[in-house]
């Protein structure tokens, strides 16, 4: 991979991790331990999490 592309991916990944950390700082009070799901998870966090998982999956496949 070109060095420029790697730097761009690192920057985007770091920004994404920061956004995820900001979105998940406060643990929802309505967490159900039985099901392990949040009742009111917002769409932004869900999309970021999905994107993050896909990014990890792609990186694992590259190596």
C-alpha positions as CSV (number, residue, x, y, z in Angstrom):
1,X,0.0,0.0,0.0
2,X,1.2,3.5,-0.7
3,X,2.4,5.4,2.3
4,X,0.0,8.3,1.6
5,X,-3.0,5.9,1.6
6,X,-1.8,4.3,4.9
7,X,-1.6,7.8,6.6
8,X,-5.1,8.6,5.4
9,X,-6.5,5.3,6.8
10,X,-4.8,5.9,10.1
11,X,-6.2,9.4,10.3
12,X,-9.7,8.3,9.4
13,X,-9.5,5.4,11.9
14,X,-8.3,7.6,14.7
15,X,-11.1,10.1,14.0
16,X,-13.6,7.3,14.0
17,X,-12.3,5.9,17.3
18,X,-12.6,9.3,18.9
19,X,-16.2,9.7,17.7
20,X,-17.1,6.3,19.0
21,X,-15.5,7.1,22.4
22,X,-17.4,10.4,22.6
23,X,-20.7,8.7,21.7
24,X,-20.2,5.9,24.3
25,X,-18.8,7.8,27.2
26,X,-22.1,7.8,29.1
27,X,-23.4,4.3,29.7
28,X,-27.2,4.2,29.1
29,X,-29.1,3.7,32.3
30,X,-31.6,1.4,30.6
31,X,-29.2,-1.4,29.8
32,X,-30.8,-4.8,30.0
33,X,-28.3,-7.3,31.4
34,X,-30.6,-10.2,30.4
35,X,-30.6,-9.5,26.6
36,X,-27.4,-7.5,26.5
37,X,-29.0,-4.9,24.3
38,X,-29.5,-1.2,24.7
39,X,-33.1,-0.1,24.4
40,X,-32.4,3.3,23.0
41,X,-29.2,3.2,21.1
42,X,-29.0,6.1,18.7
43,X,-28.5,5.5,15.0
44,X,-25.2,7.4,14.8
45,X,-23.5,5.1,17.3
46,X,-24.9,2.1,15.6
47,X,-23.6,3.2,12.2
48,X,-20.2,4.0,13.6
49,X,-20.0,0.7,15.3
50,X,-21.0,-1.1,12.1
51,X,-18.5,0.8,10.1
52,X,-15.7,0.1,12.7
53,X,-16.4,-3.6,12.6
54,X,-16.4,-3.7,8.8
55,X,-13.1,-1.7,8.7
56,X,-11.5,-4.3,11.1
57,X,-12.8,-7.1,9.0
58,X,-11.3,-5.6,5.8
59,X,-8.0,-5.0,7.5
60,X,-7.9,-8.6,8.8
61,X,-8.5,-9.9,5.3
62,X,-5.7,-7.7,3.8
63,X,-3.2,-9.4,6.1
